[in-house]
Amino acid sequence: MPVSGGGPGHRGVFEDFARAVREGRPPLVTGEEGRKSLELVNAVLLSSYLGRWVELPVDRDAYDEMLRELRAGRRRGAG
């Protein structure tokens, strides 16, 4: 799927955050928006790992179990 528009990416977000601190202004991406993005990415990862739909907010116990299994070298899911 083609994506247009681009943007500064993660590096640009971090650079803007540092400038915002120095300049005493709000960053372009707030902490709350960053948390929403992270929650979505975590849901995508967990869904792929389990091979099924997951609900938002992510079930933290299920996500933590996924991390334990991955760290132990165990894999499952659709992949």
N, CA, C and O atoms as a Maestro MAE file, in Angstrom:
{
 s_m_m2io_version
 :::
 2.0.0
}

f_m_ct {
 s_m_title
 :::
 protein
 m_atom[316] {
  # First column is atom index #
  i_m_mmod_type
  r_m_x_coord
  r_m_y_coord
  r_m_z_coord
  i_m_residue_number
  s_m_chain_name
  s_m_pdb_residue_name
  s_m_pdb_atom_name
  i_m_atomic_number
  :::
  1 25 0.851 -1.161 0.000 1 A "MET " " N  " 7
  2 3 0.000 0.000 0.000 1 A "MET " " CA " 6
  3 2 0.902 1.229 0.000 1 A "MET " " C  " 6
  4 15 1.705 1.399 0.917 1 A "MET " " O  " 8
  5 25 0.786 2.079 -0.997 2 A "PRO " " N  " 7
  6 3 1.607 3.288 -1.036 2 A "PRO " " CA " 6
  7 2 1.208 4.256 0.077 2 A "PRO " " C  " 6
  8 15 0.032 4.421 0.400 2 A "PRO " " O  " 8
  9 25 2.219 4.882 0.644 3 A "VAL " " N  " 7
  10 3 1.991 5.878 1.702 3 A "VAL " " CA " 6
  11 2 2.572 7.191 1.220 3 A "VAL " " C  " 6
  12 15 3.722 7.246 0.783 3 A "VAL " " O  " 8
  13 25 1.786 8.238 1.299 4 A "SER " " N  " 7
  14 3 2.284 9.534 0.859 4 A "SER " " CA " 6
  15 2 2.446 10.464 2.053 4 A "SER " " C  " 6
  16 15 1.909 10.201 3.129 4 A "SER " " O  " 8
  17 25 3.160 11.512 1.869 5 A "GLY " " N  " 7
  18 3 3.285 12.536 2.901 5 A "GLY " " CA " 6
  19 2 4.565 12.449 3.690 5 A "GLY " " C  " 6
  20 15 5.161 13.475 4.017 5 A "GLY " " O  " 8
  21 25 5.001 11.245 4.003 6 A "GLY " " N  " 7
  22 3 6.238 11.092 4.756 6 A "GLY " " CA " 6
  23 2 6.147 11.736 6.114 6 A "GLY " " C  " 6
  24 15 5.168 11.536 6.832 6 A "GLY " " O  " 8
  25 25 7.120 12.484 6.470 7 A "GLY " " N  " 7
  26 3 7.173 13.125 7.770 7 A "GLY " " CA " 6
  27 2 8.545 12.928 8.375 7 A "GLY " " C  " 6
  28 15 9.407 12.280 7.782 7 A "GLY " " O  " 8
  29 25 8.746 13.485 9.551 8 A "PRO " " N  " 7
  30 3 10.074 13.457 10.151 8 A "PRO " " CA " 6
  31 2 10.457 12.119 10.767 8 A "PRO " " C  " 6
  32 15 11.627 11.911 11.088 8 A "PRO " " O  " 8
  33 25 9.507 11.209 10.940 9 A "GLY " " N  " 7
  34 3 9.819 9.919 11.547 9 A "GLY " " CA " 6
  35 2 10.152 10.061 13.027 9 A "GLY " " C  " 6
  36 15 9.993 11.127 13.623 9 A "GLY " " O  " 8
  37 25 10.616 8.964 13.597 10 A "HIS " " N  " 7
  38 3 10.909 8.951 15.031 10 A "HIS " " CA " 6
  39 2 11.983 9.963 15.417 10 A "HIS " " C  " 6
  40 15 11.874 10.649 16.433 10 A "HIS " " O  " 8
  41 25 13.004 10.042 14.601 11 A "ARG " " N  " 7
  42 3 14.089 10.977 14.914 11 A "ARG " " CA " 6
  43 2 13.557 12.407 14.999 11 A "ARG " " C  " 6
  44 15 13.909 13.153 15.913 11 A "ARG " " O  " 8
  45 25 12.705 12.785 14.039 12 A "GLY " " N  " 7
  46 3 12.132 14.123 14.045 12 A "GLY " " CA " 6
  47 2 11.275 14.384 15.268 12 A "GLY " " C  " 6
  48 15 11.272 15.491 15.807 12 A "GLY " " O  " 8
  49 25 10.547 13.363 15.707 13 A "VAL " " N  " 7
  50 3 9.713 13.505 16.905 13 A "VAL " " CA " 6
  51 2 10.599 13.752 18.124 13 A "VAL " " C  " 6
  52 15 10.309 14.629 18.938 13 A "VAL " " O  " 8
  53 25 11.673 12.981 18.249 14 A "PHE " " N  " 7
  54 3 12.588 13.168 19.378 14 A "PHE " " CA " 6
  55 2 13.281 14.534 19.322 14 A "PHE " " C  " 6
  56 15 13.436 15.201 20.345 14 A "PHE " " O  " 8
  57 25 13.692 14.940 18.126 15 A "GLU " " N  " 7
  58 3 14.341 16.248 17.983 15 A "GLU " " CA " 6
  59 2 13.378 17.367 18.341 15 A "GLU " " C  " 6
  60 15 13.763 18.327 19.009 15 A "GLU " " O  " 8
  61 25 12.112 17.252 17.899 16 A "ASP " " N  " 7
  62 3 11.130 18.269 18.249 16 A "ASP " " CA " 6
  63 2 10.897 18.306 19.754 16 A "ASP " " C  " 6
  64 15 10.759 19.383 20.333 16 A "ASP " " O  " 8
  65 25 10.852 17.135 20.393 17 A "PHE " " N  " 7
  66 3 10.656 17.087 21.838 17 A "PHE " " CA " 6
  67 2 11.778 17.843 22.556 17 A "PHE " " C  " 6
  68 15 11.522 18.630 23.468 17 A "PHE " " O  " 8
  69 25 13.015 17.598 22.136 18 A "ALA " " N  " 7
  70 3 14.150 18.285 22.759 18 A "ALA " " CA " 6
  71 2 14.054 19.799 22.550 18 A "ALA " " C  " 6
  72 15 14.300 20.572 23.476 18 A "ALA " " O  " 8
  73 25 13.696 20.218 21.339 19 A "ARG " " N  " 7
  74 3 13.532 21.658 21.081 19 A "ARG " " CA " 6
  75 2 12.397 22.237 21.920 19 A "ARG " " C  " 6
  76 15 12.510 23.346 22.442 19 A "ARG " " O  " 8
  77 25 11.310 21.492 22.049 20 A "ALA " " N  " 7
  78 3 10.164 21.968 22.826 20 A "ALA " " CA " 6
  79 2 10.553 22.188 24.287 20 A "ALA " " C  " 6
  80 15 10.121 23.160 24.907 20 A "ALA " " O  " 8
  81 25 11.358 21.294 24.830 21 A "VAL " " N  " 7
  82 3 11.819 21.460 26.220 21 A "VAL " " CA " 6
  83 2 12.662 22.723 26.329 21 A "VAL " " C  " 6
  84 15 12.484 23.518 27.252 21 A "VAL " " O  " 8
  85 25 13.571 22.901 25.394 22 A "ARG " " N  " 7
  86 3 14.437 24.090 25.434 22 A "ARG " " CA " 6
  87 2 13.649 25.377 25.243 22 A "ARG " " C  " 6
  88 15 13.957 26.398 25.858 22 A "ARG " " O  " 8
  89 25 12.630 25.324 24.389 23 A "GLU " " N  " 7
  90 3 11.857 26.521 24.059 23 A "GLU " " CA " 6
  91 2 10.654 26.732 24.968 23 A "GLU " " C  " 6
  92 15 9.971 27.750 24.855 23 A "GLU " " O  " 8
  93 25 10.386 25.803 25.854 24 A "GLY " " N  " 7
  94 3 9.255 25.933 26.773 24 A "GLY " " CA " 6
  95 2 7.902 25.876 26.093 24 A "GLY " " C  " 6
  96 15 6.977 26.589 26.483 24 A "GLY " " O  " 8
  97 25 7.778 25.022 25.065 25 A "ARG " " N  " 7
  98 3 6.509 24.897 24.349 25 A "ARG " " CA " 6
  99 2 6.097 23.433 24.328 25 A "ARG " " C  " 6
  100 15 6.917 22.551 24.581 25 A "ARG " " O  " 8
  101 25 4.830 23.171 24.026 26 A "PRO " " N  " 7
  102 3 4.413 21.771 23.910 26 A "PRO " " CA " 6
  103 2 5.040 21.121 22.682 26 A "PRO " " C  " 6
  104 15 5.221 21.787 21.663 26 A "PRO " " O  " 8
  105 25 5.370 19.852 22.756 27 A "PRO " " N  " 7
  106 3 5.917 19.156 21.580 27 A "PRO " " CA " 6
  107 2 4.822 18.908 20.551 27 A "PRO " " C  " 6
  108 15 3.635 18.933 20.877 27 A "PRO " " O  " 8
  109 25 5.228 18.669 19.308 28 A "LEU " " N  " 7
  110 3 4.260 18.374 18.252 28 A "LEU " " CA " 6
  111 2 3.488 17.086 18.557 28 A "LEU " " C  " 6
  112 15 2.294 16.993 18.273 28 A "LEU " " O  " 8
  113 25 4.169 16.103 19.133 29 A "VAL " " N  " 7
  114 3 3.532 14.843 19.522 29 A "VAL " " CA " 6
  115 2 3.552 14.780 21.038 29 A "VAL " " C  " 6
  116 15 4.614 14.722 21.657 29 A "VAL " " O  " 8
  117 25 2.365 14.792 21.627 30 A "THR " " N  " 7
  118 3 2.271 14.766 23.089 30 A "THR " " CA " 6
  119 2 2.530 13.360 23.615 30 A "THR " " C  " 6
  120 15 2.498 12.382 22.867 30 A "THR " " O  " 8
  121 25 2.784 13.283 24.895 31 A "GLY " " N  " 7
  122 3 2.953 11.987 25.536 31 A "GLY " " CA " 6
  123 2 1.718 11.125 25.378 31 A "GLY " " C  " 6
  124 15 1.826 9.919 25.154 31 A "GLY " " O  " 8
  125 25 0.549 11.728 25.493 32 A "GLU " " N  " 7
  126 3 -0.706 10.978 25.344 32 A "GLU " " CA " 6
  127 2 -0.827 10.381 23.942 32 A "GLU " " C  " 6
  128 15 -1.224 9.225 23.797 32 A "GLU " " O  " 8
  129 25 -0.493 11.151 22.918 33 A "GLU " " N  " 7
  130 3 -0.552 10.623 21.552 33 A "GLU " " CA " 6
  131 2 0.485 9.522 21.350 33 A "GLU " " C  " 6
  132 15 0.227 8.543 20.649 33 A "GLU " " O  " 8
  133 25 1.640 9.680 21.954 34 A "GLY " " N  " 7
  134 3 2.661 8.636 21.878 34 A "GLY " " CA " 6
  135 2 2.185 7.339 22.518 34 A "GLY " " C  " 6
  136 15 2.432 6.253 21.992 34 A "GLY " " O  " 8
  137 25 1.504 7.453 23.648 35 A "ARG " " N  " 7
  138 3 0.964 6.265 24.325 35 A "ARG " " CA " 6
  139 2 -0.090 5.573 23.469 35 A "ARG " " C  " 6
  140 15 -0.145 4.345 23.420 35 A "ARG " " O  " 8
  141 25 -0.927 6.359 22.796 36 A "LYS " " N  " 7
  142 3 -1.943 5.759 21.919 36 A "LYS " " CA " 6
  143 2 -1.279 4.977 20.787 36 A "LYS " " C  " 6
  144 15 -1.707 3.872 20.453 36 A "LYS " " O  " 8
  145 25 -0.243 5.548 20.207 37 A "SER " " N  " 7
  146 3 0.471 4.865 19.123 37 A "SER " " CA " 6
  147 2 1.109 3.575 19.618 37 A "SER " " C  " 6
  148 15 1.044 2.543 18.950 37 A "SER " " O  " 8
  149 25 1.724 3.640 20.790 38 A "LEU " " N  " 7
  150 3 2.361 2.455 21.355 38 A "LEU " " CA " 6
  151 2 1.335 1.369 21.658 38 A "LEU " " C  " 6
  152 15 1.595 0.190 21.421 38 A "LEU " " O  " 8
  153 25 0.172 1.754 22.178 39 A "GLU " " N  " 7
  154 3 -0.886 0.788 22.461 39 A "GLU " " CA " 6
  155 2 -1.335 0.083 21.184 39 A "GLU " " C  " 6
  156 15 -1.562 -1.127 21.188 39 A "GLU " " O  " 8
  157 25 -1.461 0.829 20.104 40 A "LEU " " N  " 7
  158 3 -1.859 0.242 18.833 40 A "LEU " " CA " 6
  159 2 -0.798 -0.732 18.318 40 A "LEU " " C  " 6
  160 15 -1.128 -1.829 17.868 40 A "LEU " " O  " 8
  161 25 0.453 -0.339 18.383 41 A "VAL " " N  " 7
  162 3 1.538 -1.220 17.932 41 A "VAL " " CA " 6
  163 2 1.581 -2.482 18.785 41 A "VAL " " C  " 6
  164 15 1.760 -3.581 18.260 41 A "VAL " " O  " 8
  165 25 1.419 -2.330 20.105 42 A "ASN " " N  " 7
  166 3 1.406 -3.504 20.974 42 A "ASN " " CA " 6
  167 2 0.256 -4.442 20.614 42 A "ASN " " C  " 6
  168 15 0.417 -5.662 20.646 42 A "ASN " " O  " 8
  169 25 -0.900 -3.878 20.272 43 A "ALA " " N  " 7
  170 3 -2.045 -4.697 19.870 43 A "ALA " " CA " 6
  171 2 -1.744 -5.453 18.577 43 A "ALA " " C  " 6
  172 15 -2.097 -6.625 18.451 43 A "ALA " " O  " 8
  173 25 -1.107 -4.803 17.632 44 A "VAL " " N  " 7
  174 3 -0.746 -5.460 16.371 44 A "VAL " " CA " 6
  175 2 0.219 -6.613 16.640 44 A "VAL " " C  " 6
  176 15 0.049 -7.703 16.094 44 A "VAL " " O  " 8
  177 25 1.217 -6.382 17.465 45 A "LEU " " N  " 7
  178 3 2.187 -7.435 17.796 45 A "LEU " " CA " 6
  179 2 1.510 -8.615 18.478 45 A "LEU " " C  " 6
  180 15 1.733 -9.764 18.097 45 A "LEU " " O  " 8
  181 25 0.681 -8.339 19.488 46 A "LEU " " N  " 7
  182 3 0.010 -9.407 20.214 46 A "LEU " " CA " 6
  183 2 -0.940 -10.173 19.297 46 A "LEU " " C  " 6
  184 15 -0.997 -11.402 19.352 46 A "LEU " " O  " 8
  185 25 -1.676 -9.467 18.465 47 A "SER " " N  " 7
  186 3 -2.595 -10.108 17.530 47 A "SER " " CA " 6
  187 2 -1.845 -11.050 16.585 47 A "SER " " C  " 6
  188 15 -2.277 -12.178 16.348 47 A "SER " " O  " 8
  189 25 -0.741 -10.585 16.062 48 A "SER " " N  " 7
  190 3 0.064 -11.412 15.160 48 A "SER " " CA " 6
  191 2 0.599 -12.627 15.896 48 A "SER " " C  " 6
  192 15 0.579 -13.736 15.361 48 A "SER " " O  " 8
  193 25 1.069 -12.436 17.095 49 A "TYR " " N  " 7
  194 3 1.633 -13.527 17.884 49 A "TYR " " CA " 6
  195 2 0.579 -14.581 18.201 49 A "TYR " " C  " 6
  196 15 0.846 -15.779 18.098 49 A "TYR " " O  " 8
  197 25 -0.614 -14.141 18.584 50 A "LEU " " N  " 7
  198 3 -1.678 -15.064 18.959 50 A "LEU " " CA " 6
  199 2 -2.427 -15.619 17.748 50 A "LEU " " C  " 6
  200 15 -3.087 -16.654 17.837 50 A "LEU " " O  " 8
  201 25 -2.317 -14.916 16.608 51 A "GLY " " N  " 7
  202 3 -3.019 -15.358 15.413 51 A "GLY " " CA " 6
  203 2 -4.515 -15.104 15.469 51 A "GLY " " C  " 6
  204 15 -5.305 -15.834 14.871 51 A "GLY " " O  " 8
  205 25 -4.898 -14.056 16.199 52 A "ARG " " N  " 7
  206 3 -6.324 -13.727 16.315 52 A "ARG " " CA " 6
  207 2 -6.474 -12.241 16.653 52 A "ARG " " C  " 6
  208 15 -5.504 -11.556 16.978 52 A "ARG " " O  " 8
  209 25 -7.730 -11.764 16.565 53 A "TRP " " N  " 7
  210 3 -8.038 -10.392 16.949 53 A "TRP " " CA " 6
  211 2 -7.777 -10.206 18.443 53 A "TRP " " C  " 6
  212 15 -7.922 -11.138 19.234 53 A "TRP " " O  " 8
  213 25 -7.392 -8.992 18.813 54 A "VAL " " N  " 7
  214 3 -7.300 -8.627 20.229 54 A "VAL " " CA " 6
  215 2 -8.053 -7.320 20.432 54 A "VAL " " C  " 6
  216 15 -8.255 -6.548 19.495 54 A "VAL " " O  " 8
  217 25 -8.458 -7.091 21.655 55 A "GLU " " N  " 7
  218 3 -9.201 -5.882 22.005 55 A "GLU " " CA " 6
  219 2 -8.244 -4.801 22.498 55 A "GLU " " C  " 6
  220 15 -7.152 -5.089 22.988 55 A "GLU " " O  " 8
  221 25 -8.680 -3.560 22.357 56 A "LEU " " N  " 7
  222 3 -7.985 -2.422 22.961 56 A "LEU " " CA " 6
  223 2 -8.796 -1.970 24.164 56 A "LEU " " C  " 6
  224 15 -10.025 -1.959 24.091 56 A "LEU " " O  " 8
  225 25 -8.169 -1.601 25.250 57 A "PRO " " N  " 7
  226 3 -6.720 -1.652 25.466 57 A "PRO " " CA " 6
  227 2 -6.224 -3.098 25.538 57 A "PRO " " C  " 6
  228 15 -6.980 -4.023 25.833 57 A "PRO " " O  " 8
  229 25 -4.951 -3.256 25.262 58 A "VAL " " N  " 7
  230 3 -4.320 -4.567 25.230 58 A "VAL " " CA " 6
  231 2 -4.389 -5.200 26.620 58 A "VAL " " C  " 6
  232 15 -4.184 -4.537 27.636 58 A "VAL " " O  " 8
  233 25 -4.679 -6.490 26.632 59 A "ASP " " N  " 7
  234 3 -4.645 -7.272 27.876 59 A "ASP " " CA " 6
  235 2 -3.186 -7.368 28.314 59 A "ASP " " C  " 6
  236 15 -2.389 -8.069 27.692 59 A "ASP " " O  " 8
  237 25 -2.845 -6.660 29.388 60 A "ARG " " N  " 7
  238 3 -1.440 -6.595 29.821 60 A "ARG " " CA " 6
  239 2 -0.897 -7.957 30.207 60 A "ARG " " C  " 6
  240 15 0.270 -8.252 29.950 60 A "ARG " " O  " 8
  241 25 -1.728 -8.800 30.825 61 A "ASP " " N  " 7
  242 3 -1.256 -10.134 31.194 61 A "ASP " " CA " 6
  243 2 -0.895 -10.939 29.951 61 A "ASP " " C  " 6
  244 15 0.138 -11.609 29.921 61 A "ASP " " O  " 8
  245 25 -1.740 -10.876 28.928 62 A "ALA " " N  " 7
  246 3 -1.464 -11.601 27.683 62 A "ALA " " CA " 6
  247 2 -0.219 -11.042 26.997 62 A "ALA " " C  " 6
  248 15 0.586 -11.801 26.457 62 A "ALA " " O  " 8
  249 25 -0.060 -9.724 27.015 63 A "TYR " " N  " 7
  250 3 1.111 -9.109 26.385 63 A "TYR " " CA " 6
  251 2 2.384 -9.499 27.129 63 A "TYR " " C  " 6
  252 15 3.396 -9.830 26.511 63 A "TYR " " O  " 8
  253 25 2.328 -9.458 28.459 64 A "ASP " " N  " 7
  254 3 3.495 -9.843 29.255 64 A "ASP " " CA " 6
  255 2 3.850 -11.311 29.046 64 A "ASP " " C  " 6
  256 15 5.028 -11.666 29.000 64 A "ASP " " O  " 8
  257 25 2.833 -12.168 28.919 65 A "GLU " " N  " 7
  258 3 3.085 -13.587 28.650 65 A "GLU " " CA " 6
  259 2 3.743 -13.760 27.287 65 A "GLU " " C  " 6
  260 15 4.649 -14.579 27.142 65 A "GLU " " O  " 8
  261 25 3.303 -13.004 26.290 66 A "MET " " N  " 7
  262 3 3.932 -13.045 24.975 66 A "MET " " CA " 6
  263 2 5.412 -12.692 25.091 66 A "MET " " C  " 6
  264 15 6.266 -13.375 24.526 66 A "MET " " O  " 8
  265 25 5.707 -11.628 25.823 67 A "LEU " " N  " 7
  266 3 7.108 -11.224 25.984 67 A "LEU " " CA " 6
  267 2 7.925 -12.307 26.679 67 A "LEU " " C  " 6
  268 15 9.055 -12.581 26.277 67 A "LEU " " O  " 8
  269 25 7.360 -12.930 27.726 68 A "ARG " " N  " 7
  270 3 8.078 -14.019 28.423 68 A "ARG " " CA " 6
  271 2 8.368 -15.172 27.463 68 A "ARG " " C  " 6
  272 15 9.472 -15.717 27.451 68 A "ARG " " O  " 8
  273 25 7.372 -15.536 26.661 69 A "GLU " " N  " 7
  274 3 7.557 -16.632 25.715 69 A "GLU " " CA " 6
  275 2 8.602 -16.292 24.659 69 A "GLU " " C  " 6
  276 15 9.438 -17.127 24.314 69 A "GLU " " O  " 8
  277 25 8.554 -15.082 24.154 70 A "LEU " " N  " 7
  278 3 9.542 -14.678 23.147 70 A "LEU " " CA " 6
  279 2 10.945 -14.653 23.731 70 A "LEU " " C  " 6
  280 15 11.898 -15.080 23.078 70 A "LEU " " O  " 8
  281 25 11.079 -14.163 24.938 71 A "ARG " " N  " 7
  282 3 12.391 -14.114 25.586 71 A "ARG " " CA " 6
  283 2 12.930 -15.522 25.835 71 A "ARG " " C  " 6
  284 15 14.141 -15.742 25.837 71 A "ARG " " O  " 8
  285 25 12.024 -16.465 26.044 72 A "ALA " " N  " 7
  286 3 12.417 -17.857 26.275 72 A "ALA " " CA " 6
  287 2 12.654 -18.612 24.963 72 A "ALA " " C  " 6
  288 15 12.996 -19.794 24.973 72 A "ALA " " O  " 8
  289 25 12.467 -17.914 23.832 73 A "GLY " " N  " 7
  290 3 12.705 -18.528 22.532 73 A "GLY " " CA " 6
  291 2 11.527 -19.310 21.994 73 A "GLY " " C  " 6
  292 15 11.656 -20.042 21.012 73 A "GLY " " O  " 8
  293 25 10.366 -19.156 22.639 74 A "ARG " " N  " 7
  294 3 9.171 -19.853 22.148 74 A "ARG " " CA " 6
  295 2 8.407 -18.935 21.204 74 A "ARG " " C  " 6
  296 15 8.318 -17.728 21.425 74 A "ARG " " O  " 8
  297 25 7.857 -19.529 20.146 75 A "ARG " " N  " 7
  298 3 7.090 -18.759 19.176 75 A "ARG " " CA " 6
  299 2 5.782 -19.491 18.904 75 A "ARG " " C  " 6
  300 15 5.716 -20.719 18.968 75 A "ARG " " O  " 8
  301 25 4.758 -18.728 18.602 76 A "ARG " " N  " 7
  302 3 3.491 -19.319 18.152 76 A "ARG " " CA " 6
  303 2 2.772 -18.294 17.297 76 A "ARG " " C  " 6
  304 15 3.355 -17.257 16.983 76 A "ARG " " O  " 8
  305 25 1.555 -18.536 16.915 77 A "GLY " " N  " 7
  306 3 0.778 -17.569 16.147 77 A "GLY " " CA " 6
  307 2 0.692 -17.928 14.677 77 A "GLY " " C  " 6
  308 15 1.021 -19.036 14.252 77 A "GLY " " O  " 8
  309 25 0.233 -16.940 13.919 78 A "ALA " " N  " 7
  310 3 -0.043 -17.167 12.493 78 A "ALA " " CA " 6
  311 2 1.221 -17.227 11.649 78 A "ALA " " C  " 6
  312 15 1.217 -17.828 10.574 78 A "ALA " " O  " 8
  313 25 2.317 -16.603 12.127 79 A "GLY " " N  " 7
  314 3 3.515 -16.493 11.322 79 A "GLY " " CA " 6
  315 2 4.273 -17.730 11.215 79 A "GLY " " C  " 6
  316 15 5.312 -17.763 10.556 79 A "GLY " " O  " 8
  :::
 }
 m_bond[315] {
  # First column is bond index #
  i_m_from
  i_m_to
  i_m_order
  :::
  1 1 2 1
  2 2 3 1
  3 3 4 2
  4 3 5 1
  5 5 6 1
  6 6 7 1
  7 7 8 2
  8 7 9 1
  9 9 10 1
  10 10 11 1
  11 11 12 2
  12 11 13 1
  13 13 14 1
  14 14 15 1
  15 15 16 2
  16 15 17 1
  17 17 18 1
  18 18 19 1
  19 19 20 2
  20 19 21 1
  21 21 22 1
  22 22 23 1
  23 23 24 2
  24 23 25 1
  25 25 26 1
  26 26 27 1
  27 27 28 2
  28 27 29 1
  29 29 30 1
  30 30 31 1
  31 31 32 2
  32 31 33 1
  33 33 34 1
  34 34 35 1
  35 35 36 2
  36 35 37 1
  37 37 38 1
  38 38 39 1
  39 39 40 2
  40 39 41 1
  41 41 42 1
  42 42 43 1
  43 43 44 2
  44 43 45 1
  45 45 46 1
  46 46 47 1
  47 47 48 2
  48 47 49 1
  49 49 50 1
  50 50 51 1
  51 51 52 2
  52 51 53 1
  53 53 54 1
  54 54 55 1
  55 55 56 2
  56 55 57 1
  57 57 58 1
  58 58 59 1
  59 59 60 2
  60 59 61 1
  61 61 62 1
  62 62 63 1
  63 63 64 2
  64 63 65 1
  65 65 66 1
  66 66 67 1
  67 67 68 2
  68 67 69 1
  69 69 70 1
  70 70 71 1
  71 71 72 2
  72 71 73 1
  73 73 74 1
  74 74 75 1
  75 75 76 2
  76 75 77 1
  77 77 78 1
  78 78 79 1
  79 79 80 2
  80 79 81 1
  81 81 82 1
  82 82 83 1
  83 83 84 2
  84 83 85 1
  85 85 86 1
  86 86 87 1
  87 87 88 2
  88 87 89 1
  89 89 90 1
  90 90 91 1
  91 91 92 2
  92 91 93 1
  93 93 94 1
  94 94 95 1
  95 95 96 2
  96 95 97 1
  97 97 98 1
  98 98 99 1
  99 99 100 2
  100 99 101 1
  101 101 102 1
  102 102 103 1
  103 103 104 2
  104 103 105 1
  105 105 106 1
  106 106 107 1
  107 107 108 2
  108 107 109 1
  109 109 110 1
  110 110 111 1
  111 111 112 2
  112 111 113 1
  113 113 114 1
  114 114 115 1
  115 115 116 2
  116 115 117 1
  117 117 118 1
  118 118 119 1
  119 119 120 2
  120 119 121 1
  121 121 122 1
  122 122 123 1
  123 123 124 2
  124 123 125 1
  125 125 126 1
  126 126 127 1
  127 127 128 2
  128 127 129 1
  129 129 130 1
  130 130 131 1
  131 131 132 2
  132 131 133 1
  133 133 134 1
  134 134 135 1
  135 135 136 2
  136 135 137 1
  137 137 138 1
  138 138 139 1
  139 139 140 2
  140 139 141 1
  141 141 142 1
  142 142 143 1
  143 143 144 2
  144 143 145 1
  145 145 146 1
  146 146 147 1
  147 147 148 2
  148 147 149 1
  149 149 150 1
  150 150 151 1
  151 151 152 2
  152 151 153 1
  153 153 154 1
  154 154 155 1
  155 155 156 2
  156 155 157 1
  157 157 158 1
  158 158 159 1
  159 159 160 2
  160 159 161 1
  161 161 162 1
  162 162 163 1
  163 163 164 2
  164 163 165 1
  165 165 166 1
  166 166 167 1
  167 167 168 2
  168 167 169 1
  169 169 170 1
  170 170 171 1
  171 171 172 2
  172 171 173 1
  173 173 174 1
  174 174 175 1
  175 175 176 2
  176 175 177 1
  177 177 178 1
  178 178 179 1
  179 179 180 2
  180 179 181 1
  181 181 182 1
  182 182 183 1
  183 183 184 2
  184 183 185 1
  185 185 186 1
  186 186 187 1
  187 187 188 2
  188 187 189 1
  189 189 190 1
  190 190 191 1
  191 191 192 2
  192 191 193 1
  193 193 194 1
  194 194 195 1
  195 195 196 2
  196 195 197 1
  197 197 198 1
  198 198 199 1
  199 199 200 2
  200 199 201 1
  201 201 202 1
  202 202 203 1
  203 203 204 2
  204 203 205 1
  205 205 206 1
  206 206 207 1
  207 207 208 2
  208 207 209 1
  209 209 210 1
  210 210 211 1
  211 211 212 2
  212 211 213 1
  213 213 214 1
  214 214 215 1
  215 215 216 2
  216 215 217 1
  217 217 218 1
  218 218 219 1
  219 219 220 2
  220 219 221 1
  221 221 222 1
  222 222 223 1
  223 223 224 2
  224 223 225 1
  225 225 226 1
  226 226 227 1
  227 227 228 2
  228 227 229 1
  229 229 230 1
  230 230 231 1
  231 231 232 2
  232 231 233 1
  233 233 234 1
  234 234 235 1
  235 235 236 2
  236 235 237 1
  237 237 238 1
  238 238 239 1
  239 239 240 2
  240 239 241 1
  241 241 242 1
  242 242 243 1
  243 243 244 2
  244 243 245 1
  245 245 246 1
  246 246 247 1
  247 247 248 2
  248 247 249 1
  249 249 250 1
  250 250 251 1
  251 251 252 2
  252 251 253 1
  253 253 254 1
  254 254 255 1
  255 255 256 2
  256 255 257 1
  257 257 258 1
  258 258 259 1
  259 259 260 2
  260 259 261 1
  261 261 262 1
  262 262 263 1
  263 263 264 2
  264 263 265 1
  265 265 266 1
  266 266 267 1
  267 267 268 2
  268 267 269 1
  269 269 270 1
  270 270 271 1
  271 271 272 2
  272 271 273 1
  273 273 274 1
  274 274 275 1
  275 275 276 2
  276 275 277 1
  277 277 278 1
  278 278 279 1
  279 279 280 2
  280 279 281 1
  281 281 282 1
  282 282 283 1
  283 283 284 2
  284 283 285 1
  285 285 286 1
  286 286 287 1
  287 287 288 2
  288 287 289 1
  289 289 290 1
  290 290 291 1
  291 291 292 2
  292 291 293 1
  293 293 294 1
  294 294 295 1
  295 295 296 2
  296 295 297 1
  297 297 298 1
  298 298 299 1
  299 299 300 2
  300 299 301 1
  301 301 302 1
  302 302 303 1
  303 303 304 2
  304 303 305 1
  305 305 306 1
  306 306 307 1
  307 307 308 2
  308 307 309 1
  309 309 310 1
  310 310 311 1
  311 311 312 2
  312 311 313 1
  313 313 314 1
  314 314 315 1
  315 315 316 2
  :::
 }
}
